[in-house]
Amino acid sequence: QLQAFGGGLVQAWGFLRLSCAASGRTFSSRGMGWFRQAPGKEREFVAVSNWSGGTTYYADSVKGRFTISRDNARNTVYLQLNSLKPEDTAVYYCAASKDSGSYYSPSQYDYWGQGTQVTVSS
């Protein structure tokens, strides 16, 4: 029901735009988040938007470089990744939270996309 795409291989300081499209149901009333997981590491919070897009939060490691946005009419959430660094390499997942709020913990999300690989070369 959630499909993330837009990942790829990019050089350091490059950019990508990830998209997360919902199908089968609408998530316009839910908070939407992005998480990432690098090999051998736990899944970590990247960014979240409340249901309207009016409130967003970011991990300190991506603040100022990544931007989350959403288009509820298209049932799609985006993550713009700028000034990418090799340490941003991971599988990126989108997720829908249990309600309209914004949460840092993966346990507060009950729908997950399949992930899209982002690889940043130095």
N, CA, C and O of each residue as an XYZ file, in Angstrom:
488
protein
N       0.812     -1.216      0.000
C       0.000      0.000      0.000
C       0.842      1.262      0.000
O       0.352      2.338     -0.341
N       2.113      1.138      0.381
C       3.054      2.237      0.264
C       4.231      1.757     -0.572
O       4.799      0.696     -0.318
N       4.582      2.545     -1.560
C       5.703      2.181     -2.417
C       6.653      3.357     -2.520
O       6.279      4.445     -2.958
N       7.887      3.118     -2.109
C       8.915      4.146     -2.173
C       9.774      3.920     -3.407
O      10.103      2.783     -3.745
N      10.131      4.996     -4.070
C      10.997      4.887     -5.234
C      11.761      6.194     -5.400
O      11.475      7.194     -4.742
N      12.729      6.156     -6.287
C      13.532      7.346     -6.554
C      14.966      7.247     -6.083
O      15.754      8.164     -6.311
N      15.324      6.145     -5.425
C      16.695      5.978     -4.977
C      17.628      5.728     -6.145
O      17.207      5.604     -7.294
N      18.909      5.658     -5.814
C      19.900      5.410     -6.857
C      21.293      5.656     -6.360
O      21.524      5.834     -5.164
N      22.225      5.664     -7.292
C      23.634      5.923     -7.002
C      23.944      7.364     -7.391
O      23.657      7.795     -8.508
N      24.533      8.098     -6.456
C      24.836      9.501     -6.702
C      26.176      9.833     -6.049
O      26.565      9.206     -5.064
N      26.868     10.808     -6.596
C      28.136     11.234     -6.008
C      27.892     12.155     -4.826
O      26.834     12.774     -4.710
N      28.863     12.236     -3.972
C      28.773     13.137     -2.823
C      28.451     14.548     -3.307
O      28.919     14.996     -4.354
N      27.623     15.238     -2.496
C      27.140     16.581     -2.792
C      26.059     16.600     -3.871
O      25.583     17.666     -4.261
N      25.669     15.410     -4.356
C      24.586     15.339     -5.311
C      23.229     15.369     -4.622
O      23.132     15.627     -3.422
N      22.183     15.103     -5.399
C      20.829     15.169     -4.851
C      19.961     14.072     -5.458
O      20.226     13.563     -6.547
N      18.940     13.739     -4.729
C      17.911     12.802     -5.170
C      16.576     13.260     -4.622
O      16.513     14.018     -3.654
N      15.520     12.796     -5.244
C      14.179     13.032     -4.733
C      13.472     11.700     -4.615
O      13.242     11.011     -5.608
N      13.133     11.350     -3.395
C      12.410     10.122     -3.147
C      10.916     10.415     -3.107
O      10.479     11.472     -2.650
N      10.150      9.453     -3.597
C       8.699      9.568     -3.555
C       8.128      8.343     -2.855
O       8.712      7.260     -2.895
N       7.002      8.528     -2.227
C       6.298      7.443     -1.556
C       4.834      7.568     -1.941
O       4.137      8.493     -1.524
N       4.390      6.622     -2.738
C       3.029      6.673     -3.244
C       2.169      5.640     -2.529
O       2.590      4.502     -2.319
N       0.978      6.045     -2.164
C       0.046      5.148     -1.495
C      -0.985      4.654     -2.491
O      -1.400      5.378     -3.395
N      -1.383      3.427     -2.309
C      -2.429      2.861     -3.153
C      -3.340      2.004     -2.292
O      -2.915      1.448     -1.280
N      -4.561      1.905     -2.692
C      -5.500      1.069     -1.962
C      -6.203      1.760     -0.813
O      -7.286      1.346     -0.400
N      -5.589      2.811     -0.294
C      -6.216      3.593      0.771
C      -5.524      4.942      0.830
O      -4.435      5.118      0.282
N      -6.153      5.879      1.489
C      -5.573      7.197      1.613
C      -4.893      7.349      2.975
O      -5.368      6.830      3.985
N      -3.787      8.063      2.978
C      -3.077      8.359      4.216
C      -3.052      9.855      4.490
O      -2.203     10.343      5.235
N      -3.979     10.574      3.887
C      -3.968     12.029      4.002
C      -4.230     12.513      5.416
O      -3.912     13.658      5.737
N      -4.794     11.685      6.261
C      -5.074     12.098      7.639
C      -4.004     11.621      8.610
O      -4.136     11.810      9.819
N      -2.955     11.009      8.098
C      -1.915     10.444      8.956
C      -0.591     11.183      8.807
O      -0.287     11.749      7.757
N       0.178     11.162      9.876
C       1.550     11.605      9.754
C       2.315     10.635      8.868
O       2.040      9.435      8.854
N       3.281     11.174      8.126
C       4.084     10.348      7.239
C       5.554     10.592      7.543
O       5.994     11.734      7.671
N       6.303      9.507      7.655
C       7.705      9.633      7.998
C       8.607      8.897      7.026
O       8.183      8.015      6.279
N       9.873      9.298      7.068
C      10.927      8.603      6.348
C      11.946      8.098      7.364
O      12.330      8.811      8.291
N      12.364      6.885      7.173
C      13.399      6.264      7.994
C      14.453      5.688      7.061
O      14.221      5.549      5.860
N      15.596      5.359      7.610
C      16.627      4.722      6.800
C      17.358      3.670      7.626
O      17.402      3.728      8.855
N      17.921      2.723      6.919
C      18.673      1.668      7.581
C      19.902      1.331      6.760
O      19.806      0.893      5.614
N      21.056      1.545      7.367
C      22.319      1.204      6.732
C      22.706     -0.220      7.139
O      22.234     -0.720      8.160
N      23.559     -0.872      6.352
C      23.964     -2.241      6.687
C      24.562     -2.330      8.086
O      25.449     -1.553      8.441
N      24.075     -3.273      8.870
C      24.594     -3.494     10.205
C      24.121     -2.508     11.250
O      24.563     -2.553     12.397
N      23.229     -1.620     10.863
C      22.734     -0.605     11.803
C      21.225     -0.723     11.971
O      20.537     -1.345     11.162
N      20.733     -0.116     13.034
C      19.297     -0.114     13.267
C      18.616      0.922     12.368
O      19.238      1.874     11.897
N      17.345      0.708     12.154
C      16.568      1.674     11.393
C      16.499      2.975     12.185
O      16.237      2.959     13.388
N      16.732      4.097     11.517
C      16.737      5.378     12.210
C      15.794      6.371     11.549
O      15.536      6.329     10.346
N      15.299      7.256     12.383
C      14.399      8.318     11.943
C      15.145      9.309     11.060
O      16.293      9.658     11.333
N      14.475      9.761      9.990
C      15.045     10.785      9.107
C      14.204     12.058      9.136
O      14.717     13.144      9.408
N      12.910     11.918      8.853
C      12.048     13.099      8.771
C      10.607     12.661      8.916
O      10.258     11.511      8.650
N       9.772     13.603      9.344
C       8.345     13.324      9.484
C       7.542     14.576      9.195
O       7.979     15.697      9.454
N       6.365     14.357      8.656
C       5.412     15.436      8.417
C       4.095     15.064      9.066
O       3.658     13.916      8.973
N       3.452     16.027      9.726
C       2.125     15.734     10.245
C       1.145     15.623      9.074
O       1.554     15.723      7.918
N      -0.114     15.421      9.356
C      -1.070     15.104      8.295
C      -1.177     16.198      7.230
O      -1.405     15.900      6.058
N      -1.018     17.434      7.622
C      -1.215     18.536      6.684
C       0.077     18.994      6.009
O       0.037     19.709      5.007
N       1.221     18.582      6.558
C       2.486     19.103      6.062
C       2.901     20.383      6.750
O       3.961     20.937      6.458
N       2.068     20.856      7.665
C       2.361     22.108      8.338
C       3.410     21.993      9.430
O       3.992     22.994      9.847
N       3.648     20.797      9.885
C       4.646     20.553     10.924
C       5.584     19.452     10.457
O       5.152     18.356     10.099
N       6.859     19.759     10.466
C       7.858     18.770     10.045
C       8.999     18.740     11.054
O       9.298     19.741     11.704
N       9.620     17.594     11.172
C      10.780     17.416     12.044
C      11.831     16.608     11.283
O      11.519     15.804     10.404
N      13.078     16.855     11.654
C      14.191     16.180     10.971
C      15.212     15.683     11.991
O      15.379     16.251     13.070
N      15.877     14.618     11.611
C      17.029     14.189     12.391
C      18.119     15.244     12.263
O      18.243     15.891     11.223
N      18.891     15.413     13.299
C      19.951     16.428     13.276
C      20.917     16.186     12.122
O      21.447     17.135     11.543
N      21.145     14.936     11.790
C      22.129     14.591     10.760
C      21.704     15.020      9.362
O      22.544     15.090      8.465
N      20.423     15.309      9.154
C      19.950     15.675      7.817
C      19.347     17.071      7.784
O      18.988     17.568      6.716
N      19.235     17.693      8.920
C      18.595     19.014      8.991
C      19.345     20.010      8.118
O      20.570     20.111      8.178
N      18.596     20.737      7.315
C      19.198     21.707      6.407
C      19.569     21.135      5.055
O      19.868     21.879      4.121
N      19.550     19.798      4.944
C      19.899     19.155      3.672
C      18.708     18.419      3.056
O      18.560     18.381      1.834
N      17.869     17.842      3.898
C      16.713     17.085      3.426
C      15.437     17.874      3.697
O      15.354     18.641      4.656
N      14.448     17.670      2.834
C      13.153     18.320      2.997
C      12.041     17.320      2.726
O      12.006     16.674      1.679
N      11.139     17.206      3.685
C       9.973     16.347      3.508
C       8.790     17.211      3.082
O       8.619     18.326      3.574
N       7.989     16.698      2.181
C       6.778     17.405      1.755
C       5.747     16.352      1.369
O       6.061     15.171      1.221
N       4.531     16.804      1.213
C       3.476     15.868      0.847
C       2.438     16.536     -0.022
O       2.219     17.745      0.053
N       1.801     15.722     -0.851
C       0.705     16.162     -1.697
C      -0.452     15.211     -1.405
O      -0.528     14.119     -1.968
N      -1.335     15.631     -0.536
C      -2.422     14.733     -0.124
C      -3.388     14.436     -1.261
O      -4.015     13.377     -1.286
N      -3.506     15.349     -2.185
C      -4.383     15.099     -3.334
C      -3.846     13.945     -4.182
O      -4.620     13.216     -4.802
N      -2.530     13.782     -4.208
C      -1.897     12.702     -4.948
C      -1.539     11.518     -4.064
O      -1.005     10.516     -4.539
N      -1.839     11.640     -2.765
C      -1.541     10.551     -1.826
C      -0.059     10.175     -1.875
O       0.304      8.999     -1.861
N       0.775     11.198     -1.932
C       2.212     10.992     -2.122
C       3.004     11.871     -1.161
O       2.642     13.014     -0.881
N       4.087     11.300     -0.669
C       5.012     12.021      0.188
C       6.381     12.014     -0.484
O       6.764     11.041     -1.133
N       7.102     13.103     -0.319
C       8.395     13.249     -0.960
C       9.494     13.485      0.081
O       9.239     13.978      1.179
N      10.686     13.128     -0.287
C      11.853     13.484      0.508
C      12.933     13.964     -0.461
O      13.487     13.180     -1.232
N      13.218     15.253     -0.406
C      14.270     15.834     -1.215
C      15.580     15.709     -0.464
O      15.700     16.183      0.666
N      16.559     15.078     -1.081
C      17.855     14.861     -0.461
C      18.890     15.698     -1.198
O      19.192     15.424     -2.359
N      19.431     16.704     -0.548
C      20.451     17.561     -1.134
C      21.771     17.411     -0.386
O      21.809     16.936      0.749
N      22.836     17.820     -1.035
C      24.176     17.784     -0.423
C      24.452     16.431      0.210
O      24.863     16.342      1.367
N      24.223     15.398     -0.552
C      24.341     14.039     -0.014
C      25.768     13.704      0.377
O      26.729     14.156     -0.247
N      25.880     12.908      1.416
C      27.169     12.466      1.946
C      27.229     10.945      1.903
O      26.187     10.290      1.907
N      28.421     10.377      1.863
C      28.513      8.904      1.866
C      27.785      8.271      3.055
O      27.245      7.171      2.938
N      27.770      8.958      4.189
C      27.090      8.404      5.369
C      25.574      8.412      5.246
O      24.885      7.885      6.119
N      25.045      8.999      4.182
C      23.607      8.938      3.923
C      23.227      7.635      3.205
O      22.044      7.365      3.001
N      24.207      6.844      2.828
C      23.937      5.583      2.149
C      23.129      4.657      3.038
O      23.532      4.349      4.160
N      21.989      4.214      2.534
C      21.081      3.369      3.305
C      19.894      3.004      2.423
O      19.725      3.527      1.322
N      19.084      2.096      2.936
C      17.763      1.861      2.353
C      16.804      2.806      3.059
O      16.740      2.841      4.288
N      16.071      3.561      2.280
C      15.127      4.546      2.812
C      13.712      3.999      2.738
O      13.271      3.492      1.706
N      13.012      4.115      3.861
C      11.648      3.616      3.968
C      10.694      4.756      4.284
O      11.016      5.646      5.071
N       9.521      4.725      3.667
C       8.462      5.627      4.078
C       7.479      4.834      4.934
O       7.380      3.612      4.830
N       6.757      5.560      5.780
C       5.827      4.898      6.685
C       4.713      5.853      7.064
O       4.893      7.070      7.097
N       3.558      5.272      7.347
C       2.395      6.041      7.795
C       2.199      5.815      9.288
O       2.169      4.677      9.756
N       2.068      6.905     10.027
C       1.913      6.781     11.474
C       0.495      6.368     11.830
O      -0.397      6.366     10.981
N       0.299      6.022     13.079
C      -0.983      5.488     13.534
C      -2.075      6.543     13.594
O      -3.259      6.217     13.672
N      -1.664      7.835     13.555
C      -2.673      8.896     13.561
C      -2.122     10.116     12.847
O      -1.199      9.991     12.042
N      -2.662     11.282     13.121
C      -2.281     12.484     12.379
C      -0.988     13.124     12.844
O      -0.502     14.076     12.233
N      -0.419     12.589     13.950
C       0.737     13.222     14.546
C       2.046     12.892     13.886
O       2.111     12.153     12.903
N       3.116     13.472     14.468
C       4.482     13.282     13.982
C       5.280     12.545     15.054
O       5.301     12.961     16.212
N       5.916     11.483     14.677
C       6.603     10.633     15.648
C       8.005     10.267     15.165
O       8.264     10.131     13.970
N       8.899     10.111     16.146
C      10.258      9.715     15.836
C      10.448      8.199     15.871
O      11.327      7.659     15.200
N       9.629      7.533     16.644
C       9.834      6.107     16.867
C       9.150      5.259     15.801
O       7.981      5.484     15.489
N       9.869      4.283     15.239
C       9.243      3.386     14.251
C       8.034      2.642     14.815
O       7.159      2.231     14.053
N       7.969      2.464     16.115
C       6.854      1.728     16.714
C       5.525      2.454     16.577
O       4.468      1.855     16.775
N       5.569      3.740     16.240
C       4.340      4.536     16.093
C       3.792      4.497     14.669
O       2.815      5.174     14.352
N       4.429      3.699     13.818
C       4.026      3.605     12.417
C       3.508      2.206     12.129
O       4.114      1.216     12.539
N       2.402      2.127     11.435
C       1.840      0.804     11.192
C       1.736      0.412      9.725
O       1.274     -0.685      9.412
N       2.156      1.289      8.822
C       2.244      0.920      7.408
C       3.625      1.333      6.909
O       4.087      2.448      7.150
N       4.273      0.402      6.207
C       5.636      0.646      5.728
C       5.750      0.328      4.244
O       5.159     -0.633      3.751
N       6.515      1.147      3.547
C       6.849      0.850      2.163
C       7.991     -0.156      2.116
O       8.545     -0.524      3.152
N       8.336     -0.591      0.930
C       9.323     -1.655      0.774
C      10.752     -1.150      0.798
O      11.675     -1.959      0.894
N      10.972      0.148      0.715
C      12.319      0.701      0.780
C      12.923      0.941     -0.585
O      12.630      0.226     -1.544
N      13.766      1.951     -0.663
C      14.499      2.255     -1.882
C      15.948      2.565     -1.500
O      16.204      3.293     -0.541
N      16.881      2.007     -2.255
C      18.293      2.111     -1.920
C      18.873      3.440     -2.383
O      18.702      3.837     -3.536
N      19.552      4.113     -1.488
C      20.313      5.318     -1.810
C      21.782      5.022     -1.525
O      22.145      4.646     -0.410
N      22.609      5.191     -2.529
C      24.036      4.961     -2.384
C      24.780      6.226     -2.804
O      24.610      6.717     -3.920
N      25.600      6.742     -1.905
C      26.342      7.963     -2.162
C      27.830      7.612     -2.201
O      28.385      7.107     -1.226
N      28.460      7.887     -3.333
C      29.882      7.588     -3.479
C      30.709      8.829     -3.156
O      30.282      9.960     -3.388
N      31.890      8.591     -2.620
C      32.763      9.706     -2.235
C      33.640     10.163     -3.398
O      34.433     11.092     -3.246
